[in-house]
Amino acid sequence: MAHLSLRGHSLGLIRGVLFDKDGTLSHSEPHLIELADARIEEIIRVFASRGASTDVQVQLLGLLKRAMGRCDSGLIPDGTLAVASRQHNLLSTATIFCLFDLSWPQALVLAEEIFDSVDRRHKHNATEASLSARTPLPHSKELLNELHSAGVICAVISNDTRHGIEQFLQDHGLSSFITGIWSADDTPCKPDPGAVHGLCKMLDLDPAQCALIGDADSDLLMARRAGIDCALGYVAGWHRTPDLTSHQHLIHHWQELRVEQAQ
């Protein structure tokens, strides 16, 4: 057990901390912007090749941007691309396709084909800027080290794939601080409270003795519904500050959070 405090205010004793990844531990916005733009560009290209008029393409572009949370300044932090899993993004895209006279089976197949095509190209063509930007957010590594040294069990709960989470941790020397991972590949995935229960069971943790830190209300509501009282919102991971309402406390930078081993 360790004492957790925020800006000098005690948050109580904890045994574990569950972290979201994108926008909480990882500066992921440049990468996700490129992914959103690549998907949108490919969708417009495919519809144009099928004879879609300019007006239809403009309508489609507007709906896709709204669905993905793509705005002029970057990404909306609580938009689909920033928060939801790849599968949820695929389903929201297929739903838009249905508005343009595709049947649900047709829309699903087309969305899957486009997502797969973009994923293959994006993996090879991602710019050096977006790849280098997928770094730990400032002072997150120091906090993980501090928690680990105090005997606190740290884990990642994210809607990224297990491979994506593990790659991020390995690339930045964070793997030794993280005891468990719950990803989009696990069932159920976020924001189902069962994701918290599954991860805590894996780590032999009582949710009531944990804190959860995330950048979206869906993270924080999930935590509370799973029996975690210490649900902390992190708001420094995006160009646009997340609008959070379900937190106990807000973290503006990682240096505000301190941990001391219980005597």
C-alpha positions in Angstrom: 0.0 0.0 0.0 1.1 3.6 -0.7 -0.2 7.1 0.0 -1.2 9.0 -3.1 -1.6 12.8 -3.0 -2.5 15.4 -5.6 -1.2 19.0 -5.1 -0.6 18.2 -1.5 -4.1 16.8 -0.9 -4.2 13.2 0.3 -6.1 10.8 -2.0 -5.7 7.9 0.5 -4.0 4.5 0.4 -3.8 2.5 -2.8 -2.4 -0.8 -4.0 -2.8 -0.3 -7.7 -3.2 2.4 -10.4 -4.9 1.6 -13.8 -3.8 4.0 -16.6 -5.5 4.8 -19.9 -2.9 5.0 -22.7 -3.7 7.5 -25.5 -3.9 11.0 -24.2 -2.9 9.8 -20.7 0.4 8.1 -20.9 1.0 8.6 -24.6 1.1 11.7 -26.7 -0.9 10.1 -29.5 -2.7 13.0 -31.2 -0.4 13.5 -34.2 -0.5 9.8 -35.0 -4.3 9.7 -34.7 -4.7 12.8 -36.8 -2.8 11.1 -39.6 -4.9 8.0 -39.2 -8.2 9.9 -39.3 -7.1 11.9 -42.4 -5.9 8.7 -44.2 -9.2 6.9 -43.5 -11.3 10.0 -44.6 -9.2 10.4 -47.8 -9.6 6.8 -48.8 -13.3 6.7 -48.1 -13.8 9.8 -50.3 -11.7 8.2 -53.0 -13.7 5.0 -52.9 -17.1 6.8 -53.1 -15.9 9.1 -55.9 -14.7 6.0 -57.9 -18.3 4.6 -57.4 -19.8 7.7 -59.0 -20.6 9.8 -55.9 -21.4 13.4 -56.8 -19.4 16.3 -55.4 -22.3 17.2 -53.1 -22.4 13.7 -51.8 -18.7 13.7 -51.2 -19.0 17.0 -49.3 -21.8 15.6 -47.1 -19.8 12.4 -46.5 -16.7 14.4 -45.5 -18.6 16.4 -43.0 -20.2 13.4 -41.4 -16.9 11.5 -41.2 -15.1 14.4 -39.5 -17.9 14.7 -37.0 -18.0 11.0 -36.3 -14.2 10.7 -35.9 -13.9 13.9 -33.9 -11.6 15.5 -36.5 -11.6 19.3 -36.2 -9.4 22.1 -37.6 -7.2 22.2 -34.5 -6.7 18.5 -34.2 -8.9 15.9 -32.5 -11.8 16.3 -30.1 -10.5 14.4 -27.0 -13.8 12.6 -26.4 -14.4 11.8 -30.1 -14.7 8.3 -31.4 -11.1 8.1 -32.7 -9.6 9.3 -29.5 -11.7 7.2 -27.1 -13.2 4.2 -28.9 -11.7 0.9 -30.1 -10.9 0.3 -33.8 -14.0 -1.9 -34.0 -16.3 0.8 -32.6 -14.8 3.3 -35.1 -15.4 0.8 -37.9 -19.1 0.4 -36.9 -19.6 4.2 -36.7 -18.1 4.5 -40.2 -20.3 1.7 -41.5 -23.4 3.4 -40.0 -22.5 6.6 -42.0 -22.2 4.5 -45.2 -25.8 3.3 -44.6 -27.0 6.9 -44.9 -25.8 6.8 -48.5 -27.9 3.9 -49.6 -25.7 1.0 -48.7 -27.2 -2.0 -46.9 -25.7 -2.9 -43.5 -23.8 -5.9 -44.8 -22.5 -3.8 -47.7 -21.5 -1.0 -45.3 -19.7 -3.4 -43.0 -17.7 -5.1 -45.7 -16.7 -1.7 -47.3 -15.7 -0.3 -43.9 -13.6 -3.3 -43.2 -11.9 -3.2 -46.6 -11.1 0.5 -46.2 -9.8 0.2 -42.6 -7.6 -2.7 -43.6 -6.2 -0.9 -46.6 -5.5 2.2 -44.7 -3.9 0.3 -41.8 -1.5 -1.4 -44.2 -0.5 1.8 -45.9 -0.4 3.8 -42.7 1.9 1.3 -41.0 4.5 1.9 -43.7 3.9 5.5 -44.5 3.4 7.1 -41.1 5.6 10.2 -41.0 8.6 10.4 -38.8 6.9 13.3 -36.9 3.9 11.3 -36.0 6.0 8.3 -34.9 8.4 10.3 -32.8 5.4 12.2 -31.3 4.0 8.9 -29.8 6.2 9.4 -26.8 5.3 9.3 -23.1 3.7 12.5 -21.9 6.0 14.7 -19.8 7.0 13.2 -16.5 4.8 10.1 -16.9 7.8 7.8 -16.9 9.1 9.4 -13.6 5.7 8.9 -12.0 5.5 5.2 -13.1 9.0 4.7 -11.6 7.9 6.4 -8.4 4.8 4.2 -8.1 6.8 1.1 -8.9 9.4 1.9 -6.3 6.7 2.4 -3.7 5.3 -1.1 -4.4 2.2 0.1 -6.3 0.9 -2.3 -9.0 0.6 -0.3 -12.3 -1.5 -1.5 -15.3 -2.7 -0.1 -18.6 -6.4 -0.3 -19.6 -6.9 0.9 -23.2 -8.9 0.4 -26.3 -5.7 0.1 -28.3 -4.7 -3.4 -29.3 -2.4 -5.5 -27.0 0.3 -5.2 -29.6 0.0 -1.5 -29.8 0.2 -1.1 -26.0 3.1 -3.5 -25.7 5.0 -1.7 -28.5 4.5 1.7 -26.9 5.7 0.4 -23.5 8.8 -1.4 -25.0 9.7 1.5 -27.3 10.0 3.9 -24.3 11.4 1.7 -21.6 8.1 1.4 -19.6 7.5 -2.3 -19.7 9.2 -3.0 -16.3 6.8 -0.6 -14.6 3.6 -2.2 -15.9 2.3 -5.5 -14.4 -0.8 -6.0 -16.5 -2.6 -4.9 -19.7 -6.2 -4.9 -20.7 -6.8 -4.1 -24.3 -9.3 -4.0 -27.1 -8.4 -7.6 -27.7 -9.8 -8.6 -24.2 -13.4 -9.2 -23.4 -15.2 -7.1 -22.3 -13.3 -4.0 -23.4 -13.6 -0.4 -22.2 -15.9 1.2 -21.1 -17.6 -1.9 -19.7 -16.9 -2.0 -15.9 -16.1 -5.7 -16.5 -12.8 -4.6 -18.1 -11.8 -3.2 -14.8 -13.0 -6.3 -12.9 -11.1 -8.5 -15.3 -7.9 -6.6 -15.0 -8.1 -6.4 -11.2 -8.8 -10.1 -11.0 -5.8 -10.8 -13.2 -3.6 -8.8 -10.8 -5.3 -9.9 -7.6 -6.4 -6.4 -6.8 -9.5 -5.1 -5.1 -10.9 -2.2 -7.3 -11.7 -0.4 -4.1 -7.9 -0.2 -3.4 -7.1 1.2 -6.8 -7.0 4.5 -8.6 -7.9 4.9 -12.3 -6.5 7.7 -14.4 -8.0 8.6 -17.8 -8.7 11.4 -20.1 -12.3 10.7 -21.0 -15.6 10.6 -19.0 -16.1 7.1 -20.3 -13.0 6.0 -18.4 -14.0 7.7 -15.2 -17.6 6.5 -15.3 -16.3 3.0 -15.9 -14.1 3.3 -12.9 -16.9 4.4 -10.5 -19.3 1.7 -11.8 -16.5 -0.9 -11.2 -16.1 0.2 -7.6 -13.1 2.5 -7.9 -13.6 5.5 -5.8 -10.4 7.3 -6.9 -11.2 8.3 -10.5 -8.7 10.9 -11.7 -9.1 12.9 -14.9 -5.9 13.8 -16.8 -6.3 16.9 -19.1 -2.9 17.6 -20.5 -2.7 15.0 -23.2 -4.4 16.8 -26.1 -4.2 20.1 -27.9 -7.8 20.8 -26.8 -8.5 20.3 -23.1 -10.9 17.4 -22.5 -14.3 18.4 -21.0 -14.5 16.0 -18.0 -17.4 15.9 -15.5 -17.2 12.5 -13.8 -13.9 12.9 -12.0 -13.0 13.2 -8.3 -10.0 15.3 -9.1 -8.2 16.7 -12.2 -4.5 16.3 -13.0 -3.0 19.1 -15.1 0.5 17.6 -15.2 2.1 14.5 -13.8 4.3 16.3 -11.3 1.1 17.2 -9.4 0.7 13.6 -8.3 3.0 12.2 -5.6 3.3 8.8 -3.9 4.9 7.7 -0.7 5.3 4.1 0.6 3.0 3.4 3.6 4.9 2.8 6.8 
